[in-house]
Amino acid sequence: MIKVMSIFGTRPEAIKMAPLIKALEKDERFESIVTVTGQHREMLDQVLEVFEITPDHDLDVMSVNQTLTAITTKVLLSLEPILQAEQPDIVLVHGDTTTTFAAATAAFYQQIKVGHVEAGLRTWNKWSPFPEEINRQATDVLADLYFAPTNESADNLRREHHDEANIFVTGNTAIDAMRYTIVADQKSDHLSSSSTKQLLVTMHRRENLGEPMANVFQALGRIAEEFSDVSIIFPMHKNPKVRELADTILGQYENVQLIEPLDVIDFHNCAAKSYLILTDSGGVQEEAPSLGVPVLVLRDTTERPEGVKAGTLKLVGTDEETVYDETKQLLTDVKAYEKMAQAKNPYGDGYASQRILEAIAASFH
């Protein structure tokens, strides 16, 4: 049996690792061990509950106002005895969080093979997104097996001279997760009636805090004022800076709902019923195309160029006028809207987890 330890710590990682962990549990070729760092405590636990995953090890590293240095140090120190005791054949990490980088480093120090799920994403700009771009580049330096979601991400890895034999194009496990979560008759307080056009907004990135975020909120306020048939739903990140700003700028509009973060089932179903999504989240950029919902990306760079090329995503940045104009266009121009809504999803078919398992099994034989 191949002993696989999956290590993750944030809500987005948990959503994308969950279908893989479910697949590992069902497959008798593997023994599955789950270690969580608890980098995002509350939001992480919500996902574990939905997917019925009970961690074998919980590092519980989260503290108030934690710094990147503190997270990295705590994860490295806490993982060492666990890796020594469990001796997994391979450690799986996901994406680009500080947990990802620290866990890959800890495994490397124990000379344990590392598999990187969602490998090869790049903006080639070390400060955007920060710290994620360097987290994922460093993780790919440490990794042994690369599970690239798309051909473009695999090409990035080839450019960096990683061994072709260890690069696997699998699709994105985010799409696998939606096979569990999307239900036709989902009932939730946050799903608007069909008479209104629902705009779903998520915004949390470090580089967008402060002025960029204020600009976007101003633009949304203008949309709320101008279009009475539009309801804007903003599940607010736990970061108090995000909340204060949203309250100040958007709190006054009746057709804007500032709500607590949604659990993954509510969020996916809310996204599925939305007319348009505005986000700076990477995961949402992958999920929305499979739902046929256009996405305006509130960033100047994206490591998901496939969605932009396919036409499901549009990079709009955080300038107030641009965000306002682009949103207004999709609310008023049916042709422009349909062109984005009908674009093909470039992120896979929902069977990435199975391809990852086959690649792991093959690498041990």
N, C-alpha and C positions, 0 to 999 in steps of 0.2 A: 504493500500500500504506500502511496505517495503522501507524505504528511505536508499539508499546505496550511500556512498561517496567513490569514488576511488581516492586515493592520490598517485602521482608518480612524478618523477622529471628528469629522465634520458632517453636517447633514448632507451636503451634495455628494460626498464620497460614499456615505452610507446608502443613499438611494441607488447609486450606480454599482456598488459592490453587492447589494442585497440579492439581485438575481443570480449573481455568480456564486454566492455562498449557498443559496438554495440549490443550485445545480450541483455543487460539490457535495452537499449533504446527501443527495439522491444517488450519487455515483459511487459504486463500491470500490472503484480504483483509488479513491482518495479518502484520507482522514482529514477532516476540516477543523481547524482551530481558529477562533475569532478573537482578536485583541483590539479593543478600542482605547483611544487615548482620552476621549472626552474633551477634545479641544473646543467643541461647541456643545456644552452639556445638554441643555433642555431640548434643543432642536435635534440633536442626535438621538436622544432617547425616544422621541416621538417616532422616528423612522424605524428604529429597532422593534418597537412595539407593533407597528403596522405590518412589518414583514415577519414577525414572530422569530426574531433572532436574539438568542441569549448569549452574550459574550462570555468566553472562557476566562478572559483577563480584562480588567478595566483599570487603566492607569489613572483615570480621574485627574488629569493635569490642570483642568481649567481653574483659573483664579481671576479675581476682579482686576481689570486693567492689565491683563497679561501682555508681556512684550514678546516679540518673536524670539529673542534670546532665551527667555524663560521657558517658552514652549519647547524649543529645540533641546535645551539642556535637560529638562525634565523627561522628555520622551527618550532621549539617549540613555539617561541613567536608569530609568524604569524598565526599559526593554532588555537591557543586558542580562539580568538574572532570568528573565522569562525565556529569552531565546536560548540561554545556556541549559535551562531545565527541559524545555520542550524539544530542542534540536530538530526543528522542521527541515524538510528537504528543500523547501522553497518558501520565500515570503512574498506575498502579493501586496503591492501598494497601488494606490489609485491617484492619477492626476497630478496635482501641483500644490497641495497644501504644505504647511510647515510640518505637519505630521508625516506626510509622504516622504519628504526629504530626510527627516530625522530617522524614520523607520528604515529607509533604504540604507542610510549610513550605519545604523546599528546592526543590520543584517550583514553588511559588508565587513564590519569589524569582527563578526563571528564567522566569516567566510561561508555564509549561507547564500545560496542562489536567490536573486531578486527578479520577480516578474513585475513589469510596469504596465498596468492597465491604463489605457488612454495615453499611450506614449506618443512622442513626436509632435505635440502641438507647439507652435512657435509664433511669437510676434517679432522675434529678433530685437526686442527693445527691453533692456534689463530693468527699466523702471516702469514698464507698463505691460501687463499688470504686475504690480509690486506686492509681495515678493514672489508671486507665482511663477513668473518667467524663469527666474534663476532656480527656483525649487524644481521645476520640471526638467530644465537642462541638466542640472546636477544629478537628478534621479536617473536620467537616461545615461549619464556617464557611469553610474554605479550598477545599472541593471544588467541582467543576462538575457532575459527574454523580453521582447517588446510587442505589446498588443496594441497596434495602431488602429484607431477607429476608421481611418479613411486612407485612400491612396496618397493624398497630399501629405498626411502626417507621416506615412511610411517613407515618402520621398525625402522629407526633412531628415529622417534618421539615416537614410543612405548617404545624404550629403555630409553628414557628420561621421561617415565611415564606420557605422555600426555594421556588424556582420549580417549580411543578407539572410543567412540561414536562421537567424534568431528574430527576424522581423515578420510579424503576422498581421495581415489586415483582417480585422474581425468584425468591423462595425462597432457601434457604440452601445454599451450596456444600458445607457439611459433609455434607449428604445425598448430593451428587454423589460425594464422596470415598469414601463407603461402597459405592458401586457397584463401585469398584476393589478394596476391601480385604476385604469379607466373603466368606469361602469356606466352603462347607458342611462340608468335611472338614479344616478347619484343625487341625493337630496342634501342641500347645505344652505345655511343662512346667507351665504355669500354669493350664491348664484343668482344673477339678476333675472328678472322676467324677460321673456323673449321680445317684449316690445321695445326694450332699450338696447343700444349697442354698448357692450361691456368692454372697457379698456382695462387690461390687467397691467399693473406697473410693479416692477421690483427694482430696487436700487440699493446697493450696499458697499460698493468697492471703495477701498481706501483712497484711490486716486480721484474719486468723485466726491469725497466729503467736502463740505464747505461750499464755495462759490459754484462749482459745476452743478452740484445737486440743487442749489437754490435756483439756478437758471432753469433747470428742467421743471422744477415745481412751479415756477412762474408761468412757464409755457402751458403746463397742464391746467393751471388755474384759469388761464384765458380760454382754453378749450372747454372747460367745465362751464364757464360763464356763457360761452357762445352757443354750445350745443346742449340744449336741455334734454335731448333724447339719448345722451351719452352718460353712462355711469362709469366712474373711475374707481377701481378697487386697488388699494395699495396695502398689501400685507407688509407691515413694517418690520424691518430687521431689528434685532434686540439692541443694537448700538444706540445709546441715548442721543448721540449727535444727529443721527438720521431722524429720530422721533421728534426732537425739538423743532427741527427745521420743517418737517412735514406738517406738524401741528400749526406752526406759525403761519406758513404760507397757504396750506390747503385746508386747514381746519374749518374755515368759514363756508365752504361750498357744500350745499345740500346733496349734490350728486357725486360727491367724493367720499368714499368710505375708507377711513384709516383704521385698519384692523390688525389684530395680532397675527404672527406668522401662521399660515395654514399648515395642517399636516399634509403629508405627501399625497394622500388620496384626494383630499379637498383641493389641493393646489393643482394637481393634474386635471381634475375634472373642471375646475374653474378655468384653467387655461383652454381646455377643449371647448368650452362654451363661450370663450371670449371672441370678440370681433377683431381685436388687435392687441398686441403685447408690446410694451416698451420696457426694456430691461438692460442692465449691465452684467447680468449673470451669464456665465458660460453654459451651464447646464440647460437653462431655458432656451438658449439659442439652438440647442440640439433637439430638445423635446418638441418645441412648437411646430417645426416643419412636418413632423409626422401627424400633426393634428390639422394641418391646412390653415394655420393661423399666421398671418404676416407678423414679422418682428422688426421693430425699430431698435437698433442697438445703440445704447447711450454711452458709447465709447468712441475713441478716435482710432483704436486699433482693435483687431480681433484675431485670435488664434484659430478661428473657425472660418477660413476663407471659402470653404466648400459651400456653406450656406449662402454666402454673398454671391458666389458664382452661380449657384442654382437659382437665385432670385428670391429665396424665402426670407433672407435677412437683408437689412439695409443699415449701413453704418451712418449714424446721424450726429454723433458726438453729443456735446452738452451745451451748445449755444442756444440761447432762448428762442431766437427767431427761427433757426433751423428746425428745432424740435417742434415748434408750433406749426411751421409751414408743412413739414413732412406728415405730421399727424393729421392736420386739416386735409391734406391732399387725399389720404387714404379714407377719410370719413366722407369725402365729397366726390371723389373720382372713381367710379365703379371699375373702369378699365384698369387703372393703376392698381386698385385693390385686388382684382381677380388675377392679374398677372402674378402677384406675389402669393396669393392664397393657393393657386393651382400649381405652383412650382414643385418639382420632385424632391422628396426628402433624401439628402445625400448621406444620412448618418446610419443607414443600416435597416435590417429587416426584423429586428427583435430576437435574433438568435446568436448574438455575439458571445454570450456566456459559454455556449456549447463549443464554439470554435476555440475559445481560450482553453477549455478543458482538454480538447484534443491536442492542442499545441503543447500543453504542459506534459500530458501523458507521453507524447512522442519524444519529448526532450529527455525523458528518463529511460528510454529504451534503445 
